[in-house]
């Protein structure tokens, strides 16, 4: 059973809804231990001072901000604790906005919000009201001594909370002028190429089904670990990195991609082209016909040769 990692209340206007916060993701990361090659002994990391290489106990470590090369402003633990945000137990809603107004680049970590004891009725009311209005709540709250901006929205009959990045944490594309494009910005695309690209996008458009996407690298990694644990020989297959499409090849690549997609669609719809076997049969039948015609022509030519030889004999 999932355990709540935080509890508090959603607050807006005079309404307070007690809630509990749950993690919405279960990371499936494959973790490794650092071992010494040869005997497999585990490796430990120690905090040592650069000046003399001596180990530094944790209680003797302070935090410093480097404002210039090798120049630090040191803050004590008391100074840092005084700056920490007040440990409020409220998720304070500040605005309601349309989901389409929020660029996904601002979203960070997702959580689930459930009702606390005695708050089921008020919680269900808030969920339904947000569903009907099709709005997202923008809120602030404190989690793990850090103030977060968050977006709250309904999903089925539950509220989700996703922490968000603040505006000054997001890099604007205009800040990367001269970095994204090595040379000048590309010119406006050719209209024919643009239409072909739109057709390709349209042919690949479908409903989003998250279950059909898998972490193939993790699956292959776990398979490799399992085979090595069983003592099986591991042979790696050579891989080729995809080469970028050059500008003159764009149209050809688009046409080929579109034809390939249409071919796949035809196969799934039961309109697949004849199988290679039938092609081989037609080739063999045509080759047999051609061989038959060749044999006829050769026999005909042999007959003409023999008749000319007999005429020569009679003249003699």
C-alpha positions in Angstrom: 0.0 0.0 0.0 1.3 3.4 -1.0 2.4 5.7 1.9 1.8 9.4 2.0 5.0 11.5 1.9 3.3 14.7 3.1 0.0 15.9 4.5 -1.6 19.3 4.6 -4.6 21.1 3.1 -5.6 22.7 -0.2 -6.5 26.3 0.6 -8.4 28.8 -1.6 -10.8 31.4 -0.5 -12.4 30.2 2.7 -12.2 26.6 1.7 -9.7 24.2 3.2 -9.5 20.6 2.0 -7.2 18.3 4.0 -5.2 16.1 1.7 -2.3 13.7 1.6 0.5 13.7 -1.0 1.6 10.5 -2.7 4.3 9.8 -5.3 2.8 9.3 -8.8 5.8 7.5 -10.3 7.7 4.4 -9.5 11.2 4.6 -11.1 12.5 1.4 -12.5 16.1 2.5 -12.6 18.7 -0.3 -12.6 21.2 0.6 -9.9 24.9 -0.5 -9.7 27.3 -0.7 -6.9 30.9 0.4 -7.3 33.3 -2.6 -6.8 37.0 -3.0 -7.0 38.0 -4.9 -10.1 39.5 -8.3 -9.3 38.0 -9.2 -6.0 34.6 -7.4 -6.1 35.2 -5.6 -2.9 32.7 -2.6 -2.4 34.1 0.9 -2.8 33.4 3.6 -0.2 33.7 7.3 -0.8 35.1 9.6 1.8 35.0 13.4 2.2 38.6 14.6 2.2 40.1 18.1 2.2 41.9 19.2 -1.0 44.7 20.9 0.9 46.0 17.9 2.9 43.9 14.9 1.8 42.6 14.3 5.4 39.1 13.0 5.9 36.6 15.6 7.1 33.8 14.6 9.5 30.3 15.5 8.4 29.7 17.9 11.4 32.8 19.9 10.4 31.5 20.6 6.9 30.0 24.0 6.1 28.5 25.3 2.9 30.2 28.0 0.8 29.0 29.9 -2.3 31.8 30.5 -4.8 31.3 34.1 -6.0 34.7 34.2 -7.7 37.3 31.6 -8.5 38.4 30.1 -5.2 36.6 32.9 -3.3 33.7 31.7 -1.1 31.0 33.2 1.1 30.4 30.7 4.0 27.0 30.3 5.6 26.5 28.4 8.8 23.7 25.9 9.4 21.8 28.5 11.6 22.0 31.1 8.9 20.6 28.6 6.4 17.8 27.5 8.7 16.7 31.1 9.2 16.3 31.5 5.5 14.3 28.3 5.0 10.6 28.8 4.1 8.1 28.5 6.9 6.9 24.9 7.2 3.3 25.7 6.2 1.0 22.7 5.7 -1.1 24.6 3.2 -1.2 24.2 -0.6 -2.2 27.8 -1.4 -4.0 28.1 -4.7 -3.2 31.5 -6.4 -4.8 31.2 -9.8 -6.9 29.0 -12.1 -5.7 28.8 -15.7 -6.2 26.7 -18.9 -4.0 23.7 -19.2 -3.1 24.7 -22.8 -1.6 28.0 -21.4 1.1 26.0 -19.6 4.1 24.9 -21.7 5.1 21.3 -20.7 8.7 22.5 -20.2 7.5 24.0 -16.8 6.4 20.6 -15.5 8.7 18.8 -13.2 7.7 16.0 -10.7 4.2 14.5 -10.6 2.3 13.5 -7.4 -1.2 12.3 -6.4 -3.4 14.1 -3.9 -5.8 12.1 -1.9 -8.3 13.2 0.8 -7.4 13.0 4.4 -9.7 11.7 7.1 -13.1 13.4 7.1 -12.4 15.4 3.9 -13.8 13.0 1.2 -16.9 15.1 0.5 -15.0 18.4 0.2 -12.4 16.7 -1.9 -14.9 15.2 -4.3 -16.6 18.6 -4.7 -13.3 20.2 -5.6 -12.5 17.4 -8.1 -15.9 17.8 -9.8 -15.8 21.6 -9.9 -12.3 21.5 -11.6 -13.5 18.9 -14.0 -16.5 21.0 -15.1 -14.6 24.2 -15.4 -11.7 22.5 -17.2 -9.2 24.6 -15.2 -5.8 23.9 -13.6 -4.9 25.4 -10.3 -1.5 27.1 -9.8 -0.4 26.9 -6.2 2.5 27.2 -3.9 3.5 24.9 -1.1 6.6 23.8 0.9 8.0 20.3 0.6 11.3 19.2 2.1 12.3 22.7 3.2 11.9 24.1 -0.3 9.1 26.2 -1.7 7.5 24.8 -4.9 5.3 26.1 -7.6 2.7 23.5 -8.5 -0.1 22.7 -10.9 -3.2 20.8 -9.6 -5.6 19.2 -12.0 -8.1 16.3 -11.9 -7.4 12.9 -13.4 -10.3 10.6 -13.3 -11.7 11.1 -9.8 -8.3 12.0 -8.2 -6.4 15.3 -8.1 -2.8 15.3 -9.3 -0.1 17.8 -8.2 2.9 18.4 -10.5 5.7 20.6 -9.2 6.8 23.3 -11.7 9.9 25.2 -12.6 9.9 28.9 -11.9 10.1 31.2 -14.9 13.8 32.1 -14.3 14.7 28.4 -14.3 13.6 27.9 -17.8 16.0 28.7 -20.7 14.3 30.6 -23.5 15.2 29.6 -27.1 16.2 33.3 -27.7 18.9 32.9 -25.0 20.6 30.3 -27.3 20.9 32.4 -30.4 24.1 31.4 -32.1 24.2 28.1 -30.1 21.4 26.0 -31.5 22.3 26.7 -35.2 26.0 26.5 -36.0 25.5 28.7 -39.0 22.7 31.0 -40.0 19.1 30.0 -39.3 17.7 27.7 -42.0 15.6 29.4 -44.7 11.9 28.9 -45.0 11.2 25.3 -46.1 10.1 24.5 -49.7 6.3 24.3 -49.9 6.4 20.8 -51.5 8.7 19.5 -48.8 6.5 21.1 -46.2 3.3 19.4 -47.5 5.1 16.1 -47.7 6.3 16.4 -44.1 2.7 17.2 -43.0 1.5 14.1 -44.8 4.1 12.0 -43.0 3.1 13.5 -39.7 -0.6 12.8 -40.5 0.1 9.2 -41.5 1.9 8.6 -38.2 -0.7 10.3 -36.0 -2.6 8.1 -33.5 -4.0 8.1 -30.0 -1.5 8.2 -27.2 -1.3 4.7 -25.6 1.5 4.8 -22.9 1.5 1.0 -22.6 2.9 0.5 -26.0 6.1 2.4 -25.2 8.8 0.5 -23.3 12.2 1.2 -21.9 14.0 -1.0 -24.3 17.5 -0.1 -22.9 16.4 -1.2 -19.4 14.9 -4.5 -20.7 18.1 -5.3 -22.6 20.2 -4.3 -19.6 18.3 -6.6 -17.2 18.4 -9.4 -19.8 22.2 -9.0 -20.0 22.6 -9.0 -16.2 20.4 -12.2 -16.0 22.5 -14.0 -18.7 25.8 -13.0 -17.1 24.5 -14.1 -13.6 23.7 -17.5 -15.2 27.2 -17.7 -16.7 26.1 -17.5 -20.3 28.3 -16.0 -23.0 27.4 -12.5 -24.0 27.9 -11.4 -27.6 27.2 -7.8 -28.4 25.7 -7.0 -31.8 27.2 -4.1 -33.8 25.1 -0.9 -33.9 25.0 1.9 -36.4 24.0 5.4 -35.5 21.5 7.1 -37.8 23.1 9.6 -40.1 21.5 13.1 -40.4 19.5 13.7 -43.6 21.3 16.2 -45.8 19.3 19.1 -47.3 19.4 17.7 -51.0 18.1 14.3 -49.7 15.1 15.7 -47.8 12.6 15.2 -50.5 13.7 11.7 -51.3 13.8 10.8 -47.6 10.3 12.2 -47.1 8.9 10.3 -50.1 10.5 7.0 -49.1 9.3 7.4 -45.5 5.7 8.2 -46.6 5.7 5.2 -49.0 7.0 2.9 -46.2 4.2 4.1 -43.9 1.6 3.6 -46.6 2.9 0.1 -47.2 2.6 -0.8 -43.5 -0.9 0.6 -43.4 -1.9 -1.5 -46.5 -0.5 -4.7 -44.8 -2.5 -4.0 -41.6 -5.7 -3.4 -43.6 -5.3 -6.7 -45.4 -4.3 -5.1 -48.6 -0.7 -6.3 -48.5 1.2 -6.7 -51.7 1.9 -10.3 -52.9 4.5 -12.1 -50.8 8.0 -12.6 -52.1 7.2 -16.3 -52.8 4.6 -15.5 -55.4 7.1 -13.1 -57.0 9.7 -15.9 -57.2 7.1 -18.2 -58.8 6.3 -15.6 -61.4 9.9 -15.2 -62.1 10.5 -18.9 -62.4 7.5 -19.3 -64.7 8.7 -16.4 -66.9 12.2 -17.8 -66.9 10.8 -21.2 -67.9 8.9 -19.6 -70.8 12.0 -17.7 -71.9 14.0 -20.9 -71.7 11.3 -22.7 -73.7 11.4 -20.1 -76.4 15.1 -20.3 -76.4 15.0 -24.0 -76.9 12.5 -23.6 -79.8 14.7 -21.0 -81.5 17.8 -23.1 -81.0 16.1 -26.2 -82.4 14.8 -24.1 -85.3 18.2 -22.8 -86.1 19.7 -26.3 -85.9 17.0 -27.5 -88.4 17.9 -24.8 -90.9 21.5 -25.7 -90.6 20.9 -29.4 -91.2 18.7 -28.7 -94.2 21.3 -26.5 -95.8 23.9 -29.2 -95.3 21.6 -31.7 -97.1 21.1 -29.4 -100.1 24.9 -29.1 -100.4 25.2 -32.9 -100.5 22.7 -33.3 -103.3 24.4 -30.7 -105.4 27.6 -32.6 -105.0 
